[in-house]
Amino acid sequence: MTLPRISVCIATYKRADRLALLLQDLLNQTLLPVQVVVVDNDAGLSAQATVDQFNAQQPTRTATFELVYGTQLERNISLTRNLTVAMATGDWLAFIDDDERAPPNWLQQLHDSACANGADGVLGPVIPELPAQAPDWIRKGDFYSFPRLPSGAVVPLNQLRFGNVLLRGGPTRAEPGPFDPAFQLSTGEDADMLLRLIAKGAKVIWCDEACVTEPVEPARMSFEWLRQRAYSGGQEFARKALTGCYGHMGRLARAKFAAVACAKLGMALVMALLTLPFGRHHTAHWLIRAQANLGKLSAFSGVRYQEYSRV
């Protein structure tokens, strides 16, 4: 049987140590990729030494892959991801973040799931890993987890995200970009591209076994970081809803959307006050919900929040 030709695409920014660990994980895959593409979005080229060192050790390895390096000096996640796609030669494209870890069966499970379900794309879970010094309220709050689905289920349009994805190369390359540079340093370029693929008939499913892990950095273990992420996520959800990505939305539906967001914002603020005696994690949960709804309302202003500008 002919082995699948998979290119792993990695956009990286100032995470050389984490990138080195990820490259080792990819080397240990039971289904080895034919190629790994690393595109550095750091003007200081912080990932170059890691790539050079990995390639220098290639002759001593019995099993390996082609590792190629590119640079995208303008800070723009879409342009960076677009270059990884342009440099990739595989029939399938796997996307993983530069701070994630992949167990040995990761690629095999993604590809097996795609074949078994006749899918054009497969998404898997990203499991957050808190460090030992994580505050108690962070541990109790479970703020970094995302919803999971049964394996084989078609992913709902409002749950599309990157970080652990396998896509058929042909349809992905056929999309303009394929990631839209207009997103600049805001979130949502990944779901936007997947929504366009699905609109053209692509089947995108979930594989719950194909997990990767993501260590939660100390800088992200703060209410301020969680607040801003919730605001950004709420705004991006609303932007997609208001532009019809989840179905047509007329004037009346837009007014109802705003009214519901206002009501949820008010309710969340009340619940934050009521839960003050029961632990910081409860209060933080409701304040984060309030920020998400504030983000939804901000979408009506037309000003896009630049999430990646704070990296």
C-alpha positions in Angstrom: 0.0 0.0 0.0 1.3 3.5 -0.9 1.9 5.6 2.1 0.1 9.0 2.2 2.2 12.1 1.4 1.7 14.5 4.3 3.3 17.8 4.7 3.2 19.3 8.2 2.8 23.1 8.2 4.1 25.1 11.2 3.9 28.9 11.5 6.3 29.9 14.3 7.1 33.1 16.3 9.8 33.2 19.0 9.3 29.7 20.3 12.6 28.0 19.2 12.7 25.7 22.3 9.1 24.5 21.8 9.7 24.1 18.1 12.7 21.8 18.7 10.5 19.6 20.9 7.8 19.5 18.3 10.2 18.5 15.5 11.4 15.6 17.6 7.7 14.5 18.1 7.2 14.6 14.3 10.3 12.4 13.9 8.7 9.8 16.2 5.4 9.6 14.3 4.3 6.1 13.4 3.1 7.6 10.1 6.1 9.8 9.1 5.4 13.0 7.1 7.3 13.3 3.9 7.9 17.0 4.6 7.8 19.5 7.5 7.5 23.2 6.6 8.5 25.8 9.2 7.8 29.5 8.4 9.3 32.0 10.8 7.3 35.1 11.4 10.0 36.6 13.6 12.2 39.3 11.9 15.0 38.1 14.1 14.8 34.6 12.5 14.7 33.0 15.9 13.7 29.6 14.5 16.5 29.3 12.0 19.1 27.9 14.3 16.7 25.2 15.5 16.0 24.2 11.9 19.7 24.2 10.9 20.6 22.1 13.9 17.9 19.6 13.1 19.0 19.3 9.5 22.6 19.0 10.5 21.7 15.8 12.4 19.8 14.3 9.5 22.6 11.9 8.2 22.6 10.1 11.6 18.9 9.2 11.5 17.5 6.0 10.0 14.0 7.6 9.4 13.5 11.3 8.7 11.7 13.8 6.5 12.5 16.8 4.5 12.6 19.9 6.7 12.3 23.2 4.9 12.5 26.7 6.3 11.0 30.0 5.1 10.6 33.5 6.5 7.7 35.9 6.5 8.9 39.1 8.0 5.7 41.0 8.1 3.7 40.2 11.2 0.6 38.5 9.8 -0.5 35.0 10.7 -2.4 34.6 7.4 0.6 35.4 5.3 2.8 33.1 7.4 0.4 30.2 7.0 0.0 30.9 3.3 3.7 30.5 2.8 3.7 27.2 4.6 1.0 26.0 2.1 2.9 27.4 -0.8 6.1 25.5 0.2 4.3 22.3 1.0 4.5 19.4 -1.5 2.3 16.8 0.2 -1.1 15.6 -0.9 -2.3 16.2 2.6 -1.5 19.2 4.8 -1.4 18.9 8.6 -1.3 22.1 10.7 0.0 22.2 14.2 1.0 25.1 16.4 4.6 25.6 17.3 4.1 25.2 21.0 2.1 21.9 20.8 3.3 18.4 21.4 2.2 15.5 19.2 2.1 11.8 20.4 3.5 9.2 18.0 0.2 8.1 16.6 -1.1 11.7 15.9 -0.7 11.8 12.1 -1.8 8.1 11.7 -5.0 8.7 13.6 -5.9 11.9 11.6 -5.2 10.2 8.3 -7.0 7.0 9.2 -10.0 9.0 10.3 -10.1 11.0 7.0 -10.0 7.8 5.0 -12.5 5.9 7.1 -15.1 8.7 6.9 -14.4 10.0 3.4 -13.5 13.4 4.8 -11.6 16.3 3.3 -10.5 17.6 6.7 -10.1 16.3 10.2 -9.9 18.3 13.4 -8.6 16.9 16.7 -8.5 18.1 20.3 -5.8 20.4 21.8 -5.4 19.4 25.4 -4.1 22.2 27.7 -1.4 21.3 30.2 -1.1 23.5 33.2 2.3 23.9 34.9 2.8 22.9 38.5 2.7 26.5 39.6 -0.7 27.3 38.1 -2.9 29.2 40.6 -5.7 27.2 42.2 -8.4 29.3 40.7 -7.0 28.7 37.2 -7.0 24.9 37.8 -10.6 24.9 39.1 -11.9 27.1 36.3 -10.8 24.9 33.3 -10.5 28.1 31.2 -8.4 26.7 28.4 -10.4 23.7 27.2 -12.6 23.6 24.1 -15.6 21.5 23.3 -15.0 18.0 22.0 -17.1 15.8 19.8 -17.6 12.0 19.1 -15.1 10.7 16.5 -16.6 10.9 13.0 -19.0 13.7 13.8 -19.2 16.6 11.3 -17.7 19.7 13.1 -20.4 22.4 13.6 -19.6 25.6 11.8 -19.3 27.6 15.0 -16.7 25.1 16.4 -14.1 25.3 13.6 -10.6 26.0 14.8 -6.9 25.2 14.0 -4.0 23.9 16.0 -4.7 20.3 15.2 -5.9 19.8 11.6 -5.4 17.6 8.6 -6.7 18.9 5.2 -6.7 17.5 1.7 -4.1 19.5 -0.2 -6.0 20.1 -3.5 -9.1 21.9 -2.2 -6.9 23.9 0.3 -4.5 25.1 -2.3 -7.5 26.0 -4.6 -8.7 28.6 -2.1 -7.5 32.2 -2.6 -4.7 32.7 -0.1 -5.8 30.2 1.2 -5.8 32.3 4.4 -7.1 35.9 4.1 -4.4 38.4 4.9 -7.0 41.0 5.8 -7.2 39.4 9.2 -3.7 40.7 9.9 -3.1 40.1 13.6 -6.7 39.2 14.6 -8.0 35.8 15.1 -10.5 33.9 12.8 -8.4 33.4 9.7 -8.4 29.7 10.3 -12.2 29.3 10.7 -12.7 31.6 7.8 -10.7 29.4 5.5 -12.5 26.2 6.7 -15.9 27.8 6.3 -15.0 28.6 2.6 -13.9 25.0 2.1 -17.1 23.7 3.6 -19.2 26.0 1.5 -17.7 24.4 -1.5 -18.6 20.9 -0.4 -15.7 19.9 1.8 -16.5 17.4 4.6 -14.7 18.3 7.9 -15.0 15.8 10.8 -13.7 15.3 14.3 -11.3 12.7 15.5 -11.3 12.6 19.3 -8.4 10.2 19.5 -5.9 12.4 17.6 -5.0 14.6 20.5 -2.1 17.0 20.8 -1.1 18.8 24.0 -0.4 22.5 24.6 1.5 23.7 27.6 -0.2 26.8 29.1 2.5 29.5 29.3 2.8 31.5 32.6 2.0 34.7 30.7 -1.4 33.3 29.8 -2.3 32.4 33.4 -3.9 35.7 34.2 -7.4 37.1 34.2 -6.3 39.8 31.9 -5.2 37.3 29.2 -8.4 35.3 29.6 -10.5 38.5 29.4 -8.8 39.6 26.2 -9.1 36.2 24.6 -12.8 36.0 25.4 -13.4 39.5 23.9 -11.5 38.5 20.8 -13.4 35.2 20.4 -16.7 36.9 21.0 -16.0 39.6 18.4 -14.9 37.1 15.8 -17.9 34.8 16.4 -20.2 37.9 15.9 -18.4 39.1 12.8 -19.0 35.7 11.2 -22.6 35.5 12.3 -23.3 39.0 11.1 -21.8 38.4 7.7 -23.9 35.2 7.2 -21.3 32.5 7.8 -23.7 30.6 9.9 -26.8 31.4 7.9 -28.5 34.5 6.5 -29.0 37.3 9.1 -31.4 40.1 8.1 -32.0 43.4 9.9 -34.4 41.9 12.5 -32.0 39.0 13.2 -29.1 41.4 13.7 -31.2 43.4 16.2 -32.1 40.2 18.0 -28.5 39.1 18.1 -27.5 42.4 19.7 -30.3 42.3 22.2 -29.4 38.7 23.3 -25.7 39.7 23.7 -26.8 42.7 25.8 -29.0 40.5 28.0 -26.2 37.9 28.4 -23.7 40.6 29.3 -26.0 41.9 32.0 -26.7 38.5 33.4 -23.0 37.5 33.4 -22.2 40.7 35.4 -24.9 39.9 37.9 -23.7 36.3 38.3 -20.2 37.5 38.8 -21.3 39.5 41.8 -23.5 36.7 43.2 -20.7 34.2 43.0 -18.1 36.3 44.7 -18.4 34.3 48.0 -18.0 31.0 46.3 -14.5 31.2 44.8 -12.5 33.3 42.4 -12.9 30.8 39.6 -16.7 31.2 39.6 -16.4 35.0 39.4 -13.8 34.8 36.7 -16.0 32.4 34.7 -18.8 34.9 34.6 -16.6 38.0 34.0 -15.1 36.1 31.0 -18.6 35.4 29.7 -19.4 39.1 30.0 -16.3 39.9 28.0 -17.3 37.5 25.3 -20.6 39.2 24.9 -19.0 42.6 25.0 -16.8 41.4 22.1 -19.9 40.3 20.2 -21.4 43.8 20.6 -18.1 45.4 19.5 -18.4 43.7 16.1 -21.1 46.1 15.2 -18.5 48.9 15.3 -16.5 47.4 12.5 -13.3 47.7 14.4 -11.4 44.4 14.5 -9.5 43.5 17.7 -5.9 42.5 16.9 -5.4 39.4 19.1 -1.9 38.5 17.9 -0.6 42.0 18.5 -0.2 41.2 22.2 2.2 38.2 21.6 
